[in-house]
Amino acid sequence: MNQCRKIQVAMLACGIAIFGWACSSAGARKDPPRASAVQAEKLPDIWRSLTTGKEYFVRTDKTHFYAQWVNLPPAAAQHGAYIHSTCKLVGSKWAGTSEIYMPCVVGEGKKITNTCHLTLKIEIDSISKDQITGRGQTLKKFDCGACKVNEAGWADFEWVPVS
């Protein structure tokens, strides 16, 4: 082979080697997960709050998070109690509200004196197949008779899949 032909073959071999290396590196590279990437992995259906023990049926789509309380106590279920939470993806977290209809109990006998509709804010910071974390508004002072929130605060929460 003449000198020119040897150079052409060497350049072709180098080009193929570089192309192969670039393709294998691109396939191995992992971009950081985005908030909406959770949609790609199948999440468990039922989650338990480590804070309250409540269990929620959870589903997500590209831009929304939904949760519904499923392990209601029998007395609460008889009164039609529910907690439905809906959040929209805003930047890197989900923000929304929890619509709540709960029997209000007072005193040691825990007699139901009223049923109240409430709307409280909720934020989901992180969702993975192993954990959901966020924070929600809590009731610090509540008038059961008038179903009026006199003082609210915020509390962090963590949910884990129910096995």
N, C-alpha and C positions, 0 to 999 in steps of 0.2 A: 504494500500500500504506500502510496506517496504521502508526503508530509501533510498536504492539505486534507486528504481524505481521513488521516488519523485524527486531525484536529476536529473535523466534523463529527466523527464517531464519538470522540471524547466529550464534545459539547452536548451531543444528543444524550449520552449516558448520564452526564451531570444533570441535564434538564429533567430527565426521567426520575433520577434520584431525588432531586429537590422537590419535584411535584409530588412524589410518593411521601416524602417526609412532611410536606405541608398538609397533605390530606390526612395523614395519620395524626398530626398534631391538632388539626382543627376538630377532628372527631373526639379527641380526648379532652379538649378544653371544655370546662364547665363555666357557664355564665352564672353570676350570683342569682339565686332565686328571687323572683318578683312576687309581690303580694298576690297577684292573680294566678301565679303558677300552681297554687293549691288546687285549682280546678283540674289539673292534669293528673293528680293522684287521687285515687278513690279513698274517700274519708269514711270512717266508721259512721253508722247511722245514729247510735245512741251514745251520749256523753254524760258523765256525772260531774257535777260541781264539787270540788274538794272543799269548798267553803260552806255550802248549804246542804249537800247531799241530793239536791234536786237533779233529776235526769231529763235530758233534752234530746229530742229528735232534731238533727241538724242536717241541712242541705245547703249547698252553695252553687252558684253559677259564676260566670265570668266577672260580674260586678255586684253580686248580692250575696248576703249571708242570711239564712233563716234558721230560727230555733223555736221549738215548741215544747213546753213542759209536759212530760208524759207520765211521771210517777206521782200523780196527785193523790193526797190522802182521800179516803172514801168520803168523808164529810165535806171536803172542799169540792170534790167532783159532783156530789149531789147538789151543790149550789151553783154549778156551772163555772167553777173557777178555771182560769187559764192564764198563761203567760206566753205571749207570742212576740218574738223579737225579730226585727227586720233591720238590716244594715246595708248601706251602699258603700262600695269601695271608693274611698277618697284618698288619693295619693297612695300611701303604703299601708293604710289601715281602713277598717270598716267602721262607719259611724251611723248610728240610727237610734231607734226607740224600742222599748219594750212596752207593749200594750198589755195591761194587767187587769184582770177582774178577779177579785179575791174577797172571800168572806172575812169580815173583820171580827176578831174575837177579843173579848175583854174579860179580865178577872181570872180568878183561880179556876173556876169551872169551865173556863174557855168557851163560854156560850157565844154563839154567833149573834151579833147585834145588828150587823149591817153588811151589805156587800158593796164594794167600791170599785169603780173604774179609775185606773191611774195610767199615766204615760210617763215613763222614766227614760232617761238617756242611757245608751250603752255604746261602748267602743270596743272593738276587737283589734288587738295589736298584732297577734300572731296566730296563724292556723297551720298546723302540720298534722300528719296522720296520728301523732302521739299526744298532742296537746293543743288546747285553745286557751289563749290568755287575753285578758282585757280588763276593763273596769266598767262599773255601772253605778248609776245613781242609787243611793240607799235612803231609806226613811230614817231620820233622826227623831223628828217629832211629827206625829200624825194624829189628826182629829178623826177618830173612827166614826163618830156620829155624823159629822159633816163631810166625811171623805175628803178632807183637806190636808195637803202636805204643808206643815208649818215650817219644817226645816229639813233640807235634804243634804246629803254629803255624797262622797264617792268612795268606792271600795274596789280593790283589785280582786280578780277571780282567776281561777285556773280550772279548766275542765279536762278530764281524761276519758278515753274510750271505756265503755262498759264492756267487760270481757264476757 
